[in-house]
Each structure stands twice: as C-alpha cells, then as structure tokens.
Amino acid sequence: MNRAALAIAACLVFGFFAGTVHAAGRAECQSVPSAILGRAVPYCILLPPSYDEQKARKYPILYFLHGLGDNEQMLLHSGGWNLVEDLWEQHKLSDFLIVTPAADASFYINSRDGHQRYENFFLQEFMHAIERRYRTESGRATRGVAGFSMGGYGALRLAFLHPELFGSVSAHSAALIENLPAITVADGDQNPRMRLLGDVFGSPPDRAFWDRNNPLRIARTAKLSDLKIYFDCGSEDRYGFYAGAERLDKTLTSRHIPHEFHMYPGGHDWSYFAEHLPESLEFESRAFGLPSATR
C-alpha cells in the first residue's frame, strides 16, 4: 500500500480526533479573536513530540494554508497528521510547529471591495497571536509558509510579497493562472466557483486586481534571492495549474532564483497531496536548518 492509500486509511480511523494525544505529538484546535474581521478565526496546530517535554525550548513554525472548500482541520481529516507523525517517528523530520488557520474562500488576500481583509488579519493579528501563545523562535529564518491549491496561491503570494517575514515557502498544486479567461456576470451567476472567486476578486473578476495579486506576476520583480522556494504540481491537474507551475519555474529560472520544482504524475486531489506532503515538509525542515530528528 502506498503512502497516499495509507494516509486515506489513517484518515478514516484517526482524522477527526483533534486534541487527542498521540505517541509522536499532539494536535490542538482553538481560535484567535480578530478585530479586523470582526469574528474569531479557528485554527489547528500540530505540536511535535518534544513540545510538552522540553519546556524551555523554542521552535520554528510553518504556517500551512488550506485549499478552497477546506478549513483549519485539513491536516487532520486528510490524514496529513498521521504522515507527519510517521516522519517524526522515522526520524525524517525535525521538530517544528505546523499551524493551519481557517480562511474560507479568501485566497488569503484582502478582497477587492475591502469588506474582507484576510491578509491584514493574517499578518497583523494571527501571526502575532500564534507566536505569543506558543514557544516559537523569532526571525524569518525559522518561519515558513506552505499550502495546497488556494493555500498554495496564498503561500507563494505572501512569501513573495513579504520575504522579510518568511525564510521559506512551499506549495502543492498552487492555484496559479497567468491570465484569467473572459468572464461575464452571467458566467459568475451560473458557475459556483466563479461566485466564490467573485467574492474576493470582484464580479466579474477584476483583471487588474487579479494581476496585482497574482504570484506569477509578483515573481517577476520581487526580491527573492534569500527565499527558499519549493513547489510541485500534478501533470494531470484538472484545473490546469501545471501550466502556471511551469510558468513560475521558467520565471524563477530566468531570474537565476534558486528553487525546487517538480512535476509529478497525478491530479488535483487528496491522493496527490498525501503522496507529496512529506517532500515539502522535509524541504521546510532543511530550510529551517534543522538537523535530522533524534530521540
């Protein structure tokens, strides 16, 4: 049985028990109050095996952003938590914190109409709250951001715009589209995905606003030489995000920006995510400068 199948099986048995103590660490789900959004925002965090034992130790932190239609429990119900446990137990992953905030369909940006300022919340409230509540190391070198699909878009965009905050970024099947297709108001009314896109980017989506926030455009001029970058995509991604991934690879290569890119067989689904999650986590562990796990 491959890792993806094991993850799915583990999900069925363990996936929804947030807060349960596991042999290799524990998951904790709480919320952060937000004055910017006017509500509390749920999150889940994965705490490594040593967190409760070594009370004076501080840890690197990885912000892991979920995809469209998912929530803060993405690593729990996907079986990702079990994969993380396996990596810790196999001494393939050093100890760091992994936190996922709920983001609805925000794309992790401030909406065009200004009503939902998720990026402001994330940068001004969420990160500060998490890094006060948990024992984290300070500085960009031990802070990374990662994500899947919409979360991959958000991770790349945040890291490219704020390399002073993040030392590393990794993305699976990021929602990268170089140019939006022609979309009318009627298209948005009939297409649920376009309605979700419209909540953030305008209805119909504002092309100029899309371009300003597009990681593919930002990558052309952003100062990325000190940012550690990893991304992958499935060659059968049903949304065609492989084309955007290839474009990002070409852009970074033309600028001589070091990065790691992989095009793997697979689609845009949880099996693909589960199969390749260990690779991005191991990349982040190396990016944090952590030694091999020892216990």
MISESE-995225 format. One line per 2 residues: their letters; for each residue x, y, z of C-alpha. Coordinates in steps of 0.5 Angstrom, whole numbers. Layout:
<recs>
a = X:Y:Z | ...
</recs>
This chain:
<recs>
mn = 0:0:0 | 3:7:-2
ra = 3:13:3 | -3:16:0
al = -7:10:1 | -4:9:8
ai = -6:17:9 | -13:16:7
aa = -14:9:11 | -11:13:17
cl = -16:19:16 | -22:14:17
vf = -19:12:23 | -16:18:27
gf = -17:24:22 | -23:28:27
fa = -20:27:34 | -17:34:34
gt = -14:35:41 | -12:27:42
vh = -5:26:45 | -1:22:40
aa = 5:18:41 | 9:23:37
gr = 6:29:39 | -1:32:39
ae = -6:37:35 | -9:43:39
cq = -15:47:36 | -17:54:38
sv = -19:60:36 | -16:67:35
ps = -20:73:36 | -20:79:30
ai = -22:86:31 | -20:86:23
lg = -25:81:21 | -30:82:27
ra = -30:75:29 | -26:69:32
vp = -22:65:27 | -21:58:28
yc = -14:54:27 | -11:48:29
il = -3:47:31 | 1:41:31
lp = 6:40:36 | 12:36:36
ps = 14:30:41 | 19:35:45
yd = 14:41:46 | 11:39:52
eq = 17:35:55 | 22:41:54
ka = 19:47:57 | 25:52:55
rk = 26:50:48 | 23:55:42
yp = 21:52:36 | 21:54:28
il = 14:55:26 | 11:53:19
yf = 4:56:17 | 0:51:13
lh = -5:54:9 | -11:50:7
gl = -15:50:0 | -22:52:-3
gd = -27:49:1 | -23:46:6
ne = -22:49:13 | -17:49:19
qm = -17:42:20 | -14:40:13
ll = -8:36:16 | -13:32:21
hs = -18:30:16 | -13:29:10
gg = -9:24:14 | -3:29:14
wn = -3:29:21 | -1:22:21
lv = 4:23:16 | 7:28:20
ed = 7:23:26 | 11:18:21
lw = 16:23:19 | 18:24:26
eq = 18:17:29 | 22:15:23
hk = 27:21:24 | 26:24:18
ls = 23:31:20 | 26:35:26
df = 21:38:31 | 17:45:29
li = 10:47:30 | 5:47:24
vt = -1:51:24 | -7:52:20
pa = -12:58:20 | -19:58:17
ad = -19:62:11 | -26:61:8
as = -25:63:1 | -21:69:2
fy = -15:67:-2 | -11:70:4
in = -12:77:1 | -16:83:2
sr = -22:83:-2 | -23:88:-8
dg = -29:91:-4 | -25:92:2
hq = -30:88:6 | -26:82:8
ry = -19:84:10 | -16:77:11
en = -9:79:9 | -9:84:14
ff = -11:79:20 | -6:74:18
lq = 0:79:18 | -2:84:24
ef = -6:79:28 | -6:72:27
mh = 2:71:27 | 3:75:33
ai = -2:72:37 | 0:65:35
er = 8:67:36 | 6:70:43
ry = 2:64:45 | 7:58:43
rt = 14:58:44 | 17:60:37
es = 24:62:35 | 24:69:33
gr = 26:72:26 | 25:70:18
at = 30:64:18 | 25:60:23
rg = 19:62:20 | 16:59:13
va = 9:59:10 | 6:53:6
gf = 0:51:2 | -5:47:-2
sm = -9:49:-8 | -12:56:-6
gg = -7:56:0 | -1:55:-5
yg = -3:61:-8 | -3:64:-1
al = 3:62:1 | 7:64:-5
rl = 4:71:-5 | 5:72:2
af = 12:70:2 | 14:73:-5
lh = 11:80:-2 | 14:79:5
pe = 21:76:4 | 23:80:10
lf = 18:75:14 | 19:69:11
gs = 25:65:10 | 22:59:6
vs = 16:58:2 | 13:51:-1
ah = 7:50:-5 | 3:44:-7
sa = -2:45:-14 | -2:52:-13
al = -8:56:-16 | -3:59:-21
ie = -7:62:-27 | -3:67:-31
nl = -9:70:-35 | -16:70:-33
pa = -21:68:-38 | -26:72:-41
it = -32:72:-35 | -38:75:-35
va = -43:77:-30 | -48:71:-33
dg = -42:66:-32 | -41:68:-25
dq = -48:67:-23 | -48:60:-27
np = -41:58:-24 | -41:57:-16
rm = -33:57:-17 | -34:64:-21
rl = -38:66:-15 | -33:64:-10
lg = -28:68:-14 | -32:74:-15
dv = -33:75:-7 | -25:76:-7
fg = -23:79:-14 | -30:82:-16
sp = -36:80:-20 | -34:79:-26
pd = -27:78:-23 | -23:85:-24
ra = -17:83:-28 | -12:89:-26
fw = -14:87:-19 | -12:79:-20
dr = -6:81:-24 | -3:86:-18
nn = -4:80:-13 | -2:74:-18
pl = 4:70:-15 | 6:69:-22
ri = 7:77:-24 | 10:78:-17
ar = 15:73:-18 | 18:78:-24
ta = 20:83:-20 | 20:81:-12
kl = 27:81:-8 | 27:73:-8
sd = 34:71:-7 | 34:70:0
lk = 28:66:0 | 28:58:0
iy = 23:56:-5 | 19:49:-7
fd = 13:48:-11 | 10:42:-14
cg = 4:40:-19 | 1:34:-22
se = 1:33:-29 | -6:32:-30
dr = -8:37:-25 | -16:38:-27
yg = -15:46:-27 | -9:46:-31
fy = -5:49:-25 | 1:45:-28
ag = 2:51:-33 | 2:56:-28
ae = 7:52:-24 | 11:51:-31
rl = 11:59:-32 | 13:60:-25
dk = 19:55:-26 | 21:59:-32
tl = 21:66:-29 | 25:64:-23
ts = 30:60:-27 | 31:66:-32
rh = 32:71:-26 | 37:66:-23
ip = 33:65:-17 | 35:58:-13
he = 28:54:-13 | 26:47:-13
fh = 20:45:-17 | 17:38:-19
my = 12:36:-24 | 9:29:-22
pg = 4:25:-25 | -2:26:-21
gh = -9:30:-21 | -11:35:-16
dw = -14:31:-10 | -12:29:-3
sy = -8:23:-6 | -3:27:-10
fa = -3:32:-3 | -2:26:1
eh = 4:23:-3 | 8:29:-4
lp = 7:33:3 | 13:29:6
es = 17:32:1 | 15:39:2
le = 16:38:10 | 23:35:9
fe = 24:41:5 | 22:46:10
sr = 26:42:16 | 32:43:12
af = 30:51:10 | 30:52:18
gl = 37:49:18 | 35:43:23
ps = 39:37:24 | 36:30:23
at = 31:28:28 | 34:25:34
r = 30:22:40
</recs>
